[in-house]
Amino acid sequence: MEEKERDKLLGIKTVGIREWVNNNHYNRYEATPYKALDVLFENYKFIDINRVVDFGCGRGRVSFYLHNRFNLPVIGIEANNKTYEEALENKISYGLKTKHTTAPVEFKCSLAQHYKIDKKDNCFYFFNPFSVHIFRKVVDNILHSAEKDCRKLDLILYYPTREYEEFLENSTPFKIVDEIRIPGEIDKREKFIIYRLREEFLYKDI
Ligand SMILES: C[S@@+](CC[C@H](N)C(=O)[O-])C[C@H]1O[C@@H](n2cnc3c(N)ncnc32)[C@H](O)[C@@H]1O
């Protein structure tokens, strides 16, 4: 099914691209393909996940998909004002179409690096929203939150860059727990990597 038809089923509009002008750190808007989301969520089950944060949520496709399929609380953080407004419009039209879900869907217009991690946030989704420089700050905020409120934490990376991977591998207590490829894609980056916080980090002070 075409991306636009999948949007229609959810009552949203998320197809398209929006570039930033003169910004080397913030990446353009484009949504994770539905085909990739289908593959991810056949493999990744939300065990013990209380709320998912989509950093750089764009028009909200991932949030609506998750909410609709798993009835999970989700929050999307978006820096671009116009794109954020579109996510809010989608929230209205999605709400009209989808009445069976009870968990909240929220959007915040904010820089990801300024978002205060809530203790219920324990799964973080990234589809190349920004430079590794900003990614480092966001991961640092996540780790501070885990130090304060000890809990299981997962990161999901779609179409990851080498820089993101190297940073997580060499400079953080996250370990890879799964790598999910998209069948039929020859591009090596067409995959999801799931990282989980090592238990030693959680219990280091005990
Ligand atoms: C590749 S899109 C991903 C959209 C969505 N997560 C998805 O997978 O469908 C990246 C988004 O991150 C946003 N973004 C870029 N820098 C950001 C920042 N510092 N804080 C929050 N959002 C940012 C962009 O405006 C864009 O909408």
The ligand as an SDF file (V2000), in Angstrom:
LIG
                    3D

 27 29  0  0  0  0  0  0  0  0999 V2000
   14.2370   12.5600    9.6220 C   0  0  0  0  0  0  0  0  0  0  0  0
   12.9110   13.4390   10.4440 S   0  0  0  0  0  0  0  0  0  0  0  0
   12.1790   12.1160   11.3940 C   0  0  0  0  0  0  0  0  0  0  0  0
   10.6900   12.2780   11.6320 C   0  0  0  0  0  0  0  0  0  0  0  0
   10.0340   11.1980   12.5090 C   0  0  0  0  0  0  0  0  0  0  0  0
   10.8170   10.8880   13.6770 N   0  0  0  0  0  0  0  0  0  0  0  0
    9.8070    9.9130   11.7440 C   0  0  0  0  0  0  0  0  0  0  0  0
   10.6440    9.0150   11.8850 O   0  0  0  0  0  0  0  0  0  0  0  0
    8.8250    9.8080   11.0170 O   0  0  0  0  0  0  0  0  0  0  0  0
   13.8420   14.4100   11.6500 C   0  0  0  0  0  0  0  0  0  0  0  0
   13.0430   15.5070   12.3490 C   0  0  0  0  0  0  0  0  0  0  0  0
   13.8260   16.0340   13.4060 O   0  0  0  0  0  0  0  0  0  0  0  0
   13.5560   17.4330   13.5410 C   0  0  0  0  0  0  0  0  0  0  0  0
   14.6660   18.0590   14.2760 N   0  0  0  0  0  0  0  0  0  0  0  0
   15.8780   18.4150   13.7830 C   0  0  0  0  0  0  0  0  0  0  0  0
   16.6470   18.9300   14.7770 N   0  0  0  0  0  0  0  0  0  0  0  0
   15.8980   18.8970   15.9190 C   0  0  0  0  0  0  0  0  0  0  0  0
   16.1420   19.2820   17.2760 C   0  0  0  0  0  0  0  0  0  0  0  0
   17.3120   19.7910   17.6660 N   0  0  0  0  0  0  0  0  0  0  0  0
   15.1660   19.0900   18.1820 N   0  0  0  0  0  0  0  0  0  0  0  0
   13.9600   18.5540   17.8090 C   0  0  0  0  0  0  0  0  0  0  0  0
   13.6730   18.1960   16.5470 N   0  0  0  0  0  0  0  0  0  0  0  0
   14.6310   18.3490   15.6050 C   0  0  0  0  0  0  0  0  0  0  0  0
   13.4190   17.8730   12.0770 C   0  0  0  0  0  0  0  0  0  0  0  0
   12.7520   19.1110   11.9730 O   0  0  0  0  0  0  0  0  0  0  0  0
   12.6520   16.7030   11.4800 C   0  0  0  0  0  0  0  0  0  0  0  0
   11.2660   16.9250   11.5460 O   0  0  0  0  0  0  0  0  0  0  0  0
  1  2  1  0
  2  3  1  0
  2 10  1  0
  3  4  1  0
  4  5  1  0
  5  6  1  0
  5  7  1  0
  7  8  2  0
  7  9  1  0
 10 11  1  0
 11 12  1  0
 11 26  1  0
 12 13  1  0
 13 14  1  0
 13 24  1  0
 14 15  1  0
 14 23  1  0
 15 16  2  0
 16 17  1  0
 17 18  1  0
 17 23  2  0
 18 19  1  0
 18 20  2  0
 20 21  1  0
 21 22  2  0
 22 23  1  0
 24 25  1  0
 24 26  1  0
 26 27  1  0
M  CHG  2   2   1   9  -1
M  END
$$$$
